[in-house]
């Protein structure tokens, strides 16, 4: 099992502010599972417009946070690091269900399990929780592609 702080995450993911959505990796078991954190702050730029009277984290960004955790797991599983010629894409999102709003001050626990890896396509079972409450769950299909 391994953990990562923000400095290691910045070396593993090409994302930067304001779209970097993983703050810490609590557990990573190569080829199996990752558990990571996203601290949700009122200072997030999306809260200005979503919604001014009641700030709620957009569901699509919760899915993006899960995908970023999945990318870290995939890179570690393969023993590779992202470079400027590799892009990690969504190939599909199945069964996404939003169960609870995520608000400023919440800590989102990202729990992603590698279900299968075949022909460059990764399938993950993903869920994010606030405390013990499920906020979102989905199956994520992701792939890595080399770009020119």
PADODO-191568 format. One record per atom (N, C-alpha, C): x, z, y; atom name; residue number from 1. Coordinates in steps of 0.1 Angstrom, whole numbers, plus 5000, padded with zeros to 4 digits. Layout:
PADODO-191568
east/up/north/drentor/lumvo
X/Z/Y/CA/NUM $
...
***
This chain:
PADODO-191568
east/up/north/drentor/lumvo
5008/5000/4988/N/1 $
5000/5000/5000/CA/1 $
5009/5000/5012/C/1 $
5004/4992/5022/N/2 $
5012/4992/5035/CA/2 $
5002/4994/5047/C/2 $
5008/4998/5058/N/3 $
5000/5000/5071/CA/3 $
5008/4991/5081/C/3 $
5001/4989/5093/N/4 $
5007/4982/5104/CA/4 $
5002/4987/5117/C/4 $
5012/4988/5126/N/5 $
5008/4992/5140/CA/5 $
5006/4979/5148/C/5 $
5003/4980/5160/N/6 $
5000/4968/5169/CA/6 $
5012/4959/5170/C/6 $
5024/4964/5170/N/7 $
5035/4956/5171/CA/7 $
5037/4947/5159/C/7 $
5034/4952/5147/N/8 $
5035/4944/5135/CA/8 $
5024/4934/5134/C/8 $
5012/4938/5139/N/9 $
5000/4929/5139/CA/9 $
5003/4917/5148/C/9 $
5009/4919/5160/N/10 $
5013/4909/5169/CA/10 $
5023/4899/5162/C/10 $
5031/4903/5153/N/11 $
5040/4894/5146/CA/11 $
5032/4887/5135/C/11 $
5021/4892/5130/N/12 $
5014/4886/5119/CA/12 $
5003/4876/5124/C/12 $
4997/4879/5135/N/13 $
4986/4870/5140/CA/13 $
4990/4863/5153/C/13 $
4986/4850/5154/N/14 $
4989/4843/5167/CA/14 $
4980/4847/5178/C/14 $
4969/4854/5176/N/15 $
4960/4858/5186/CA/15 $
4966/4867/5196/C/15 $
4961/4866/5209/N/16 $
4965/4875/5220/CA/16 $
4953/4879/5228/C/16 $
4955/4889/5237/N/17 $
4944/4893/5245/CA/17 $
4938/4881/5253/C/17 $
4925/4880/5254/N/18 $
4915/4889/5250/CA/18 $
4909/4887/5236/C/18 $
4915/4879/5228/N/19 $
4908/4876/5215/CA/19 $
4914/4883/5203/C/19 $
4925/4890/5205/N/20 $
4931/4898/5194/CA/20 $
4922/4910/5192/C/20 $
4916/4911/5180/N/21 $
4906/4921/5177/CA/21 $
4909/4931/5166/C/21 $
4922/4932/5162/N/22 $
4926/4941/5152/CA/22 $
4937/4950/5159/C/22 $
4935/4963/5159/N/23 $
4944/4973/5166/CA/23 $
4953/4980/5157/C/23 $
4949/4982/5144/N/24 $
4958/4989/5134/CA/24 $
4953/4985/5120/C/24 $
4963/4985/5111/N/25 $
4960/4983/5097/CA/25 $
4962/4996/5090/C/25 $
4951/5002/5085/N/26 $
4952/5015/5078/CA/26 $
4957/5014/5064/C/26 $
4953/5003/5057/N/27 $
4957/5001/5043/CA/27 $
4957/4986/5040/C/27 $
4967/4981/5033/N/28 $
4968/4967/5029/CA/28 $
4974/4967/5015/C/28 $
4966/4962/5006/N/29 $
4970/4960/4992/CA/29 $
4971/4945/4990/C/29 $
4983/4939/4989/N/30 $
4984/4925/4988/CA/30 $
4976/4919/4976/C/30 $
4969/4908/4980/N/31 $
4961/4901/4970/CA/31 $
4948/4908/4967/C/31 $
4945/4919/4974/N/32 $
4933/4927/4971/CA/32 $
4924/4930/4983/C/32 $
4930/4939/4992/N/33 $
4921/4945/5002/CA/33 $
4929/4949/5014/C/33 $
4922/4949/5026/N/34 $
4927/4954/5038/CA/34 $
4917/4963/5045/C/34 $
4921/4973/5051/N/35 $
4912/4982/5059/CA/35 $
4919/4983/5072/C/35 $
4912/4979/5083/N/36 $
4918/4979/5096/CA/36 $
4909/4985/5107/C/36 $
4914/4987/5119/N/37 $
4906/4992/5130/CA/37 $
4905/4983/5142/C/37 $
4893/4983/5148/N/38 $
4892/4977/5161/CA/38 $
4885/4988/5170/C/38 $
4893/4993/5180/N/39 $
4887/5002/5189/CA/39 $
4880/4995/5200/C/39 $
4867/4998/5202/N/40 $
4859/4991/5211/CA/40 $
4858/4999/5224/C/40 $
4863/4992/5235/N/41 $
4864/4999/5248/CA/41 $
4855/4992/5258/C/41 $
4850/5000/5267/N/42 $
4842/4994/5278/CA/42 $
4850/4984/5286/C/42 $
4863/4984/5285/N/43 $
4871/4974/5293/CA/43 $
4872/4960/5286/C/43 $
4865/4958/5275/N/44 $
4865/4945/5269/CA/44 $
4858/4935/5278/C/44 $
4864/4923/5280/N/45 $
4859/4914/5290/CA/45 $
4845/4909/5287/C/45 $
4841/4909/5274/N/46 $
4828/4904/5270/CA/46 $
4816/4913/5275/C/46 $
4819/4926/5277/N/47 $
4809/4935/5281/CA/47 $
4803/4933/5295/C/47 $
4811/4926/5303/N/48 $
4806/4923/5316/CA/48 $
4793/4915/5316/C/48 $
4792/4906/5306/N/49 $
4780/4898/5305/CA/49 $
4771/4900/5293/C/49 $
4776/4909/5284/N/50 $
4768/4910/5271/CA/50 $
4766/4925/5268/C/50 $
4758/4932/5274/N/51 $
4749/4929/5285/CA/51 $
4752/4939/5296/C/51 $
4750/4934/5309/N/52 $
4753/4943/5320/CA/52 $
4746/4956/5319/C/52 $
4733/4956/5315/N/53 $
4725/4969/5315/CA/53 $
4727/4977/5302/C/53 $
4732/4971/5291/N/54 $
4734/4978/5278/CA/54 $
4745/4971/5271/C/54 $
4758/4974/5272/N/55 $
4769/4967/5266/CA/55 $
4768/4968/5251/C/55 $
4768/4956/5244/N/56 $
4768/4955/5230/CA/56 $
4779/4944/5226/C/56 $
4787/4947/5216/N/57 $
4797/4938/5211/CA/57 $
4790/4926/5204/C/57 $
4793/4914/5208/N/58 $
4787/4902/5202/CA/58 $
4790/4901/5187/C/58 $
4780/4898/5180/N/59 $
4781/4897/5165/CA/59 $
4792/4887/5161/C/59 $
4793/4876/5168/N/60 $
4803/4866/5165/CA/60 $
4817/4872/5166/C/60 $
4819/4882/5175/N/61 $
4832/4888/5177/CA/61 $
4835/4898/5166/C/61 $
4824/4904/5161/N/62 $
4826/4913/5149/CA/62 $
4831/4905/5137/C/62 $
4825/4893/5135/N/63 $
4829/4884/5125/CA/63 $
4843/4879/5127/C/63 $
4847/4877/5139/N/64 $
4861/4872/5143/CA/64 $
4871/4883/5139/C/64 $
4867/4896/5142/N/65 $
4876/4907/5139/CA/65 $
4878/4908/5124/C/65 $
4867/4906/5116/N/66 $
4868/4906/5102/CA/66 $
4877/4894/5097/C/66 $
4876/4883/5103/N/67 $
4884/4871/5099/CA/67 $
4899/4874/5103/C/67 $
4902/4880/5114/N/68 $
4915/4883/5117/CA/68 $
4922/4893/5107/C/68 $
4914/4903/5103/N/69 $
4919/4912/5092/CA/69 $
4921/4904/5079/C/69 $
4912/4895/5076/N/70 $
4913/4887/5064/CA/70 $
4926/4878/5065/C/70 $
4929/4873/5077/N/71 $
4941/4865/5079/CA/71 $
4953/4873/5076/C/71 $
4954/4885/5081/N/72 $
4965/4894/5078/CA/72 $
4967/4895/5063/C/72 $
4956/4898/5056/N/73 $
4956/4899/5042/CA/73 $
4961/4887/5035/C/73 $
4956/4875/5040/N/74 $
4960/4862/5034/CA/74 $
4975/4860/5036/C/74 $
4980/4862/5048/N/75 $
4994/4859/5051/CA/75 $
5003/4869/5043/C/75 $
4999/4881/5042/N/76 $
5007/4891/5034/CA/76 $
5007/4887/5019/C/76 $
4995/4883/5014/N/77 $
4993/4879/5000/CA/77 $
5002/4868/4996/C/77 $
5003/4858/5005/N/78 $
5011/4846/5003/CA/78 $
5026/4848/5007/C/78 $
5029/4859/5014/N/79 $
5043/4862/5018/CA/79 $
5047/4852/5029/C/79 $
5038/4848/5037/N/80 $
5042/4838/5048/CA/80 $
5038/4845/5062/C/80 $
5043/4839/5072/N/81 $
5040/4843/5086/CA/81 $
5034/4831/5093/C/81 $
5025/4833/5102/N/82 $
5020/4822/5110/CA/82 $
5031/4816/5119/C/82 $
5030/4803/5121/N/83 $
5039/4797/5131/CA/83 $
5031/4788/5139/C/83 $
5037/4780/5148/N/84 $
5030/4772/5157/CA/84 $
5025/4759/5151/C/84 $
5027/4757/5138/N/85 $
5023/4745/5131/CA/85 $
5012/4749/5121/C/85 $
5008/4762/5120/N/86 $
4998/4766/5110/CA/86 $
4986/4773/5118/C/86 $
4974/4769/5114/N/87 $
4962/4775/5120/CA/87 $
4953/4780/5109/C/87 $
4948/4791/5111/N/88 $
4939/4798/5101/CA/88 $
4925/4796/5106/C/88 $
4916/4788/5098/N/89 $
4903/4785/5103/CA/89 $
4892/4791/5094/C/89 $
4880/4793/5100/N/90 $
4868/4796/5093/CA/90 $
4865/4783/5085/C/90 $
4861/4784/5073/N/91 $
4855/4773/5065/CA/91 $
4841/4775/5063/C/91 $
4836/4788/5064/N/92 $
4822/4791/5062/CA/92 $
4820/4806/5064/C/92 $
4808/4809/5067/N/93 $
4803/4823/5068/CA/93 $
4790/4824/5061/C/93 $
4789/4831/5050/N/94 $
4777/4832/5042/CA/94 $
4771/4846/5043/C/94 $
4758/4847/5043/N/95 $
4751/4860/5041/CA/95 $
4754/4870/5052/C/95 $
4757/4866/5064/N/96 $
4760/4875/5075/CA/96 $
4748/4883/5079/C/96 $
4749/4896/5079/N/97 $
4738/4905/5083/CA/97 $
4743/4915/5092/C/97 $
4736/4917/5103/N/98 $
4740/4926/5114/CA/98 $
4730/4938/5112/C/98 $
4736/4950/5110/N/99 $
4728/4962/5107/CA/99 $
4727/4972/5118/C/99 $
4737/4971/5127/N/100 $
4738/4982/5138/CA/100 $
4745/4976/5149/C/100 $
4740/4979/5162/N/101 $
4748/4975/5173/CA/101 $
4761/4982/5175/C/101 $
4771/4976/5180/N/102 $
4784/4982/5182/CA/102 $
4786/4983/5197/C/102 $
4789/4995/5202/N/103 $
4789/4998/5216/CA/103 $
4802/5003/5221/C/103 $
4805/5003/5234/N/104 $
4818/5009/5239/CA/104 $
4819/5024/5233/C/104 $
4832/5027/5229/N/105 $
4835/5040/5224/CA/105 $
4834/5040/5209/C/105 $
4828/5030/5203/N/106 $
4828/5029/5188/CA/106 $
4841/5025/5183/C/106 $
4844/5029/5170/N/107 $
4856/5025/5163/CA/107 $
4851/5017/5151/C/107 $
4854/5004/5151/N/108 $
4850/4995/5140/CA/108 $
4860/4995/5129/C/108 $
4856/4999/5117/N/109 $
4865/4999/5106/CA/109 $
4862/4986/5098/C/109 $
4872/4978/5097/N/110 $
4871/4965/5091/CA/110 $
4876/4966/5077/C/110 $
4867/4963/5067/N/111 $
4870/4964/5053/CA/111 $
4868/4951/5046/C/111 $
4879/4944/5042/N/112 $
4879/4931/5037/CA/112 $
4885/4930/5023/C/112 $
4878/4924/5014/N/113 $
4884/4923/5000/CA/113 $
4885/4908/4997/C/113 $
4897/4905/4991/N/114 $
4899/4891/4987/CA/114 $
4891/4889/4974/C/114 $
4882/4880/4974/N/115 $
4873/4877/4962/CA/115 $
4880/4866/4954/C/115 $
4885/4856/4960/N/116 $
4892/4845/4953/CA/116 $
4900/4836/4962/C/116 $
4910/4830/4956/N/117 $
4919/4821/4964/CA/117 $
4921/4809/4955/C/117 $
4917/4797/4960/N/118 $
4918/4785/4951/CA/118 $
4920/4773/4960/C/118 $
4930/4765/4958/N/119 $
4932/4752/4965/CA/119 $
4932/4754/4980/C/119 $
4939/4765/4984/N/120 $
4940/4768/4999/CA/120 $
4928/4773/5006/C/120 $
4917/4776/4998/N/121 $
4905/4782/5004/CA/121 $
4905/4797/4999/C/121 $
4903/4806/5009/N/122 $
4902/4820/5006/CA/122 $
4887/4824/5007/C/122 $
4882/4832/4998/N/123 $
4869/4838/4999/CA/123 $
4870/4853/5000/C/123 $
4864/4858/5010/N/124 $
4865/4873/5012/CA/124 $
4851/4879/5013/C/124 $
4850/4891/5008/N/125 $
4838/4899/5010/CA/125 $
4842/4909/5022/C/125 $
4834/4909/5032/N/126 $
4838/4916/5044/CA/126 $
4827/4924/5050/C/126 $
4831/4936/5055/N/127 $
4821/4945/5061/CA/127 $
4828/4953/5072/C/127 $
4820/4956/5082/N/128 $
4826/4965/5093/CA/128 $
4816/4977/5095/C/128 $
4822/4988/5096/N/129 $
4814/5001/5097/CA/129 $
4818/5008/5110/C/129 $
4808/5016/5115/N/130 $
4811/5025/5126/CA/130 $
4808/5039/5119/C/130 $
4818/5046/5117/N/131 $
4817/5059/5109/CA/131 $
4813/5055/5095/C/131 $
4802/5060/5090/N/132 $
4796/5056/5077/CA/132 $
4785/5046/5078/C/132 $
4782/5041/5090/N/133 $
4771/5032/5092/CA/133 $
4776/5017/5091/C/133 $
4770/5009/5083/N/134 $
4773/4995/5082/CA/134 $
4769/4988/5095/C/134 $
4778/4981/5101/N/135 $
4774/4973/5113/CA/135 $
4772/4959/5110/C/135 $
4781/4953/5101/N/136 $
4779/4939/5097/CA/136 $
4786/4937/5084/C/136 $
4780/4927/5076/N/137 $
4786/4923/5064/CA/137 $
4784/4908/5062/C/137 $
4794/4902/5055/N/138 $
4793/4887/5053/CA/138 $
4804/4883/5043/C/138 $
4802/4871/5037/N/139 $
4812/4865/5029/CA/139 $
4819/4855/5038/C/139 $
4832/4855/5039/N/140 $
4840/4846/5047/CA/140 $
4848/4836/5039/C/140 $
4847/4824/5042/N/141 $
4856/4814/5037/CA/141 $
4865/4809/5047/C/141 $
4878/4810/5044/N/142 $
4889/4806/5054/CA/142 $
4899/4798/5047/C/142 $
4906/4790/5056/N/143 $
4916/4781/5051/CA/143 $
4928/4780/5061/C/143 $
4940/4778/5056/N/144 $
4951/4775/5065/CA/144 $
4954/4760/5065/C/144 $
4956/4755/5077/N/145 $
4960/4741/5078/CA/145 $
4972/4739/5087/C/145 $
4980/4729/5083/N/146 $
4992/4726/5091/CA/146 $
4987/4716/5102/C/146 $
4991/4718/5114/N/147 $
4987/4709/5125/CA/147 $
5000/4703/5131/C/147 $
4999/4691/5136/N/148 $
5010/4684/5141/CA/148 $
5013/4688/5155/C/148 $
***
